[in-house]
Amino acid sequence: MRPIIPSRLRNQSWLAAVMLFSPWLLAIVLNLPLLRRQSIMVLTLLPGLAVAVHVQHQLSRHLEGNHRLGEEGRLYTTLGAANWISLLRAGAIVSLAGLLPMTLLPGHGLPNGLSWAPGLVYLGIALADLLDGLVARRQKRETELGKRLDVTTDAAGLLVASLLAVNLGRLPAVYLLVGLAYYPFIFGIWLRQNRRQPLVALQPRPYARIIAGFQMGLVGMALLPILHPTFTVVAAYIFMMPLLVGFLRDWLVVSCRVATDGNQQTAMERRVGVLWMRRMPLVLRLTILVCGAATLVGGGVYPVHPPWHLALGIGCLFIGIALMGRSAALFLTLLLGSNLSPFGMSMSAMILFGSSATLMLTGTGALSLWAPEERLLYRRNGKKVTACSETQ
């Protein structure tokens, strides 16, 4: 028996609908001169409408999940602060989608007054993703509805921001697969449920959450006019591969096509894990040390910029001794990818950039002096794995 939805909760869902669709209507007004000149451009407003419709559909359809985890039937009468933060994030994504028509203007870019807007808005959306979970835990109001809104908003935001970055020429078109990957995955799960085919409940993987977070950070930085597109394209190829492979892995697991152990790890994962997370970091650290030294003693190849050379040397040293290695790798990628970098796009600079970007994904591995980032990135989750069984 489905619970009765409190009238106050239902009214708040309608208020959320107004908040979601208002930015889309405003986008129509702001883009009206462009739409009058090229009526076909109205199609670029469809992603924003799709986000508003999808989030509102998820909200109204799953209001009965507005209860504390494991306490079905005891609904909260209001959405709560955490859910409102998620909905505000969704509204910001709809606003972000309203910039899509402008990215197709001649000159391949936004007007000067808006050049910083997409990156700042999306980075704000990404940071707010941490806030809604924190608020829910502090208020002890973690709900099924909140989990669904959070995932829906994250997926929609990544897709819209990726579209913007691709239109602006800062990410390759193939990177759109990252924004799209979530949707065939959940469609496949829905299809198997309706066909009553066996499914397995996925155990949360901290590394998958980390990879998804890196995608959000990459797209946000790519949208800012501070990094050279060549470097953001290189980073896109490096970052997208583990995410797409992860979706394929999750599909094989959830559809019971591959055997896993009690920790829901496949035999391939165990073998690749040794190479990727233990040996690869040591190779990357050595590569960064060698290339960094070669760059610093380049003998006149680069202009003399003492602050830049000092920063590069410190970053390479920190990575080499694995002292806050992931943070140092992030610092190096920003340093080398900056439009102001004196190192240009030489072979050594590209190798340093690619190695640093990869090290951000792998961590510094064995023989690390101090890696506080690992404690922040990896958090244990005690949920049990459900074995493959016929869906009821």
C-alpha positions as CSV (number, residue, x, y, z in Angstrom):
1,M,0.0,0.0,0.0
2,R,1.4,3.3,-1.1
3,P,1.6,6.0,1.6
4,I,-0.5,9.1,1.4
5,I,1.5,12.2,0.3
6,P,1.0,15.1,2.8
7,S,-0.5,18.1,1.1
8,R,2.3,20.4,2.2
9,L,4.9,18.1,0.6
10,R,2.8,18.0,-2.6
11,N,2.6,21.8,-2.6
12,Q,6.4,22.1,-2.2
13,S,6.8,19.9,-5.2
14,W,4.8,22.3,-7.3
15,L,6.9,25.2,-6.0
16,A,10.0,23.3,-7.1
17,A,8.4,23.0,-10.6
18,V,8.2,26.8,-10.8
19,M,11.8,27.1,-9.7
20,L,12.9,24.5,-12.3
21,F,11.0,25.9,-15.3
22,S,11.5,29.6,-14.6
23,P,15.2,29.7,-15.8
24,W,14.2,27.9,-19.0
25,L,11.5,30.5,-19.7
26,L,14.0,33.3,-19.0
27,A,16.5,31.7,-21.4
28,I,13.9,31.9,-24.2
29,V,13.5,35.6,-23.5
30,L,17.3,36.2,-23.4
31,N,17.9,34.3,-26.6
32,L,14.9,35.7,-28.5
33,P,17.0,37.9,-30.9
34,L,19.1,34.9,-31.8
35,L,16.1,32.7,-32.3
36,R,14.4,35.2,-34.5
37,R,17.5,35.3,-36.8
38,Q,17.9,31.5,-36.9
39,S,14.7,29.6,-35.9
40,I,16.6,26.3,-36.0
41,M,18.5,27.4,-32.9
42,V,15.4,26.8,-30.8
43,L,16.6,23.1,-30.7
44,T,19.4,24.2,-28.5
45,L,16.9,25.1,-25.8
46,L,15.6,21.5,-25.6
47,P,18.4,20.2,-23.2
48,G,17.3,22.8,-20.6
49,L,13.7,21.8,-21.0
50,A,14.6,18.1,-20.8
51,V,16.5,18.7,-17.5
52,A,13.5,20.6,-16.0
53,V,11.0,17.9,-17.1
54,H,13.2,15.0,-16.0
55,V,14.0,16.4,-12.5
56,Q,10.4,17.4,-11.9
57,H,9.2,14.0,-13.0
58,Q,11.7,12.3,-10.6
59,L,10.5,14.5,-7.8
60,S,6.8,14.1,-8.2
61,R,7.0,10.4,-9.0
62,H,9.2,9.6,-5.9
63,L,7.7,11.8,-3.2
64,E,6.8,8.7,-1.3
65,G,10.5,8.2,-0.9
66,N,10.8,11.3,1.3
67,H,11.4,9.2,4.4
68,R,14.5,8.2,6.4
69,L,16.3,5.2,4.9
70,G,14.6,2.0,6.1
71,E,11.5,3.8,7.5
72,E,9.0,3.4,4.6
73,G,5.6,5.0,5.3
74,R,6.9,7.6,7.7
75,L,7.0,10.5,5.3
76,Y,8.4,13.9,6.1
77,T,5.9,16.7,5.5
78,T,8.4,19.0,3.8
79,L,11.2,18.4,1.3
80,G,13.9,19.5,3.8
81,A,17.0,21.7,3.3
82,A,19.1,19.0,1.6
83,N,16.5,18.3,-1.1
84,W,16.0,22.0,-1.7
85,I,19.8,22.4,-2.3
86,S,19.6,19.6,-4.8
87,L,16.7,21.3,-6.6
88,L,18.5,24.6,-6.6
89,R,21.4,22.8,-8.2
90,A,19.0,21.5,-10.8
91,G,17.6,25.0,-11.4
92,A,21.2,26.2,-11.9
93,I,21.8,23.5,-14.5
94,V,18.7,24.6,-16.4
95,S,20.1,28.1,-16.4
96,L,23.4,26.8,-17.6
97,A,21.7,25.0,-20.5
98,G,20.2,28.4,-21.5
99,L,23.7,29.5,-22.6
100,L,23.8,26.7,-25.3
101,P,22.4,28.9,-28.1
102,M,25.1,31.5,-27.5
103,T,27.9,29.0,-27.8
104,L,27.0,28.4,-31.4
105,L,27.4,32.1,-32.3
106,P,30.0,33.0,-35.0
107,G,33.4,33.2,-33.4
108,H,32.8,29.9,-31.4
109,G,32.4,31.5,-28.0
110,L,30.3,33.4,-25.5
111,P,30.2,37.2,-25.3
112,N,33.0,38.6,-23.3
113,G,30.8,39.4,-20.4
114,L,29.7,35.8,-20.1
115,S,33.0,34.0,-20.7
116,W,33.5,33.1,-17.0
117,A,29.8,32.3,-16.3
118,P,29.6,28.7,-17.3
119,G,32.7,27.6,-15.4
120,L,31.8,29.5,-12.3
121,V,28.2,28.3,-12.3
122,Y,29.1,24.6,-12.9
123,L,31.9,24.6,-10.3
124,G,29.3,26.1,-7.9
125,I,26.9,23.3,-8.7
126,A,29.7,20.7,-8.1
127,L,30.6,22.2,-4.7
128,A,26.9,22.3,-3.7
129,D,26.9,18.6,-4.4
130,L,29.0,18.2,-1.3
131,L,26.7,20.5,0.7
132,D,23.4,18.7,0.2
133,G,24.9,15.4,1.5
134,L,26.5,17.2,4.4
135,V,23.2,19.0,5.4
136,A,21.3,15.7,5.1
137,R,23.7,13.9,7.4
138,R,23.8,16.8,9.9
139,Q,20.0,16.9,10.1
140,K,19.7,13.2,10.0
141,R,17.4,13.4,7.0
142,E,19.0,11.2,4.5
143,T,16.1,10.0,2.3
144,E,15.5,7.8,-0.7
145,L,14.1,10.8,-2.5
146,G,17.3,12.8,-1.7
147,K,19.5,10.0,-3.1
148,R,17.5,9.9,-6.3
149,L,17.5,13.7,-6.8
150,D,21.2,13.9,-6.1
151,V,22.1,11.3,-8.7
152,T,19.7,12.7,-11.3
153,T,21.1,16.2,-10.8
154,D,24.7,15.1,-11.0
155,A,24.0,13.2,-14.3
156,A,22.1,16.1,-15.9
157,G,24.7,18.7,-14.8
158,L,27.6,16.7,-16.3
159,L,25.8,16.3,-19.6
160,V,24.8,19.9,-20.0
161,A,28.2,21.2,-18.9
162,S,29.9,18.7,-21.4
163,L,27.7,20.0,-24.2
164,L,28.8,23.6,-23.4
165,A,32.4,22.7,-23.3
166,V,32.3,20.7,-26.5
167,N,30.5,23.6,-28.3
168,L,33.1,26.0,-27.0
169,G,35.9,23.8,-28.4
170,R,37.4,23.0,-25.0
171,L,36.6,19.3,-24.9
172,P,36.4,16.8,-27.8
173,A,33.0,15.7,-29.1
174,V,33.7,12.1,-27.9
175,Y,33.6,13.3,-24.3
176,L,29.8,13.6,-24.6
177,L,29.9,9.8,-24.0
178,V,30.7,10.6,-20.4
179,G,27.6,12.7,-20.0
180,L,25.4,10.2,-21.8
181,A,26.8,7.0,-20.2
182,Y,24.5,7.1,-17.2
183,Y,21.2,7.1,-19.2
184,P,21.6,3.8,-21.2
185,F,22.9,2.2,-18.0
186,I,19.7,3.0,-16.0
187,F,17.6,2.2,-19.0
188,G,19.2,-1.2,-19.2
189,I,18.4,-1.8,-15.5
190,W,14.8,-0.7,-16.0
191,L,14.5,-3.0,-19.0
192,R,15.8,-6.0,-17.1
193,Q,13.4,-5.2,-14.2
194,N,10.4,-5.1,-16.5
195,R,11.4,-8.4,-18.1
196,R,12.0,-9.9,-14.7
197,Q,15.5,-10.8,-15.5
198,P,18.1,-11.4,-12.8
199,L,19.8,-8.3,-11.4
200,V,22.5,-7.7,-8.7
201,A,22.5,-4.6,-6.5
202,L,25.7,-2.8,-7.0
203,Q,28.0,-2.3,-4.0
204,P,29.1,1.4,-3.8
205,R,32.7,1.8,-5.1
206,P,34.6,4.7,-3.7
207,Y,36.8,4.8,-6.8
208,A,33.8,5.2,-9.0
209,R,32.7,8.2,-6.9
210,I,36.2,9.7,-7.2
211,I,36.3,9.3,-11.0
212,A,32.9,11.0,-11.3
213,G,34.1,13.8,-9.1
214,F,37.1,14.3,-11.4
215,Q,34.8,14.6,-14.4
216,M,33.0,17.4,-12.7
217,G,36.2,19.1,-11.8
218,L,37.6,18.7,-15.4
219,V,34.5,20.1,-17.1
220,G,34.3,23.0,-14.7
221,M,37.9,24.0,-15.3
222,A,37.6,23.4,-19.0
223,L,34.7,25.9,-19.1
224,L,36.8,28.6,-17.5
225,P,38.9,30.7,-20.0
226,I,42.2,30.0,-18.1
227,L,43.4,26.7,-19.6
228,H,44.6,26.0,-23.1
229,P,42.1,23.8,-25.0
230,T,44.9,21.4,-26.1
231,F,45.5,20.5,-22.5
232,T,41.9,20.1,-21.6
233,V,41.4,17.8,-24.6
234,V,44.3,15.6,-23.4
235,A,42.9,15.6,-19.9
236,A,39.5,14.6,-21.3
237,Y,40.8,11.5,-23.0
238,I,42.7,10.5,-19.8
239,F,39.8,11.1,-17.5
240,M,37.0,9.6,-19.6
241,M,38.5,6.1,-20.1
242,P,38.2,4.9,-16.5
243,L,34.7,6.3,-16.2
244,L,33.5,4.5,-19.4
245,V,35.2,1.3,-18.5
246,G,33.6,1.6,-15.0
247,F,30.2,1.8,-16.5
248,L,30.8,-1.2,-18.7
249,R,32.1,-3.1,-15.6
250,D,29.1,-2.1,-13.6
251,W,26.7,-3.3,-16.3
252,L,28.4,-6.7,-16.5
253,V,28.1,-7.0,-12.8
254,V,24.5,-5.8,-12.4
255,S,23.3,-8.0,-15.3
256,C,25.1,-11.0,-13.7
257,R,27.3,-11.5,-16.8
258,V,30.6,-11.6,-14.8
259,A,31.4,-13.4,-11.5
260,T,32.5,-11.4,-8.5
261,D,33.8,-12.2,-5.0
262,G,32.3,-11.2,-1.7
263,N,33.6,-7.6,-2.2
264,Q,32.0,-7.5,-5.6
265,Q,35.4,-7.5,-7.4
266,T,36.0,-9.3,-10.6
267,A,39.1,-11.4,-11.3
268,M,40.1,-8.8,-14.0
269,E,39.8,-6.0,-11.5
270,R,42.1,-7.7,-9.0
271,R,44.8,-8.1,-11.7
272,V,44.4,-4.6,-13.1
273,G,44.2,-3.1,-9.7
274,V,47.8,-4.3,-8.9
275,L,49.1,-2.6,-12.1
276,W,47.0,0.5,-12.0
277,M,47.0,1.4,-8.3
278,R,50.4,0.1,-7.2
279,R,52.9,-0.1,-10.0
280,M,51.7,2.6,-12.3
281,P,52.0,5.4,-9.7
282,L,55.7,4.6,-9.3
283,V,56.3,4.8,-13.0
284,L,54.4,8.1,-13.2
285,R,56.4,9.6,-10.3
286,L,59.7,8.7,-11.9
287,T,58.5,10.0,-15.3
288,I,57.5,13.4,-13.7
289,L,60.8,13.7,-11.9
290,V,62.9,13.0,-15.0
291,C,60.8,15.3,-17.3
292,G,60.7,18.0,-14.6
293,A,64.5,17.9,-14.3
294,A,64.9,18.0,-18.1
295,T,62.5,21.0,-18.3
296,L,64.3,22.9,-15.6
297,V,67.8,22.4,-17.1
298,G,66.5,22.9,-20.7
299,G,69.4,25.2,-21.6
300,G,67.5,28.1,-23.1
301,V,64.7,26.1,-24.6
302,Y,62.2,28.0,-22.5
303,P,62.1,31.7,-21.6
304,V,63.5,32.4,-18.1
305,H,60.6,32.8,-15.7
306,P,62.0,32.0,-12.2
307,P,58.6,31.9,-10.4
308,W,57.2,29.4,-13.0
309,H,60.4,27.3,-12.9
310,L,60.4,27.3,-9.1
311,A,56.7,26.3,-9.0
312,L,57.3,23.5,-11.5
313,G,60.3,22.2,-9.5
314,I,58.4,22.2,-6.2
315,G,55.4,20.4,-7.8
316,C,57.7,17.7,-9.3
317,L,59.6,17.3,-6.1
318,F,56.4,16.8,-4.1
319,I,55.2,14.2,-6.5
320,G,58.5,12.4,-6.6
321,I,58.6,12.0,-2.8
322,A,54.8,11.5,-2.7
323,L,54.2,14.4,-0.3
324,M,50.5,15.3,-1.0
325,G,51.0,13.8,-4.4
326,R,47.5,14.2,-5.8
327,S,47.4,17.8,-4.8
328,A,50.8,18.4,-6.3
329,A,49.6,16.7,-9.5
330,L,46.5,19.0,-9.7
331,F,48.8,22.0,-9.1
332,L,51.1,20.8,-12.0
333,T,48.2,20.3,-14.4
334,L,46.9,23.8,-13.8
335,L,50.4,25.2,-14.0
336,L,51.2,23.6,-17.3
337,G,47.8,23.9,-18.8
338,S,47.5,27.6,-18.1
339,N,47.2,30.0,-21.0
340,L,50.0,32.0,-19.3
341,S,52.4,29.1,-19.0
342,P,55.9,29.7,-20.5
343,F,56.4,26.0,-21.2
344,G,54.1,25.9,-24.1
345,M,53.1,22.6,-25.7
346,S,56.6,21.0,-26.0
347,M,57.0,17.3,-25.7
348,S,58.3,17.4,-22.1
349,A,55.4,19.7,-21.1
350,M,52.8,17.4,-22.6
351,I,54.4,14.3,-21.0
352,L,54.5,16.1,-17.6
353,F,50.8,17.2,-18.0
354,G,49.6,13.7,-19.1
355,S,51.5,12.0,-16.3
356,S,50.3,14.5,-13.7
357,A,46.7,14.1,-14.8
358,T,47.0,10.3,-14.7
359,L,48.5,10.4,-11.2
360,M,45.5,12.4,-10.0
361,L,43.5,9.3,-10.8
362,T,45.9,6.6,-9.5
363,G,47.3,8.3,-6.4
364,T,51.0,8.1,-5.5
365,G,50.9,4.4,-4.6
366,A,53.5,2.7,-2.5
367,L,56.3,4.5,-0.7
368,S,54.2,7.6,-0.2
369,L,55.6,10.0,2.3
370,W,52.3,11.6,3.2
371,A,49.0,11.2,1.3
372,P,46.2,12.9,3.3
373,E,44.0,13.0,0.2
374,E,43.5,9.3,0.3
375,R,41.6,9.5,3.6
376,L,39.4,12.2,2.2
377,L,38.7,10.4,-1.1
378,Y,38.2,6.9,0.2
379,R,35.4,6.3,2.7
380,R,34.3,2.9,3.6
381,N,30.7,1.8,3.0
382,G,29.3,-1.2,4.8
383,K,26.4,-2.1,2.5
384,K,26.1,-5.7,1.7
385,V,25.9,-7.1,-1.8
386,T,22.7,-8.7,-3.0
387,A,23.3,-11.9,-5.0
388,C,21.9,-12.4,-8.4
389,S,18.3,-13.3,-8.2
390,E,15.0,-13.0,-10.1
391,T,13.6,-9.5,-9.8
392,Q,10.3,-9.7,-7.9
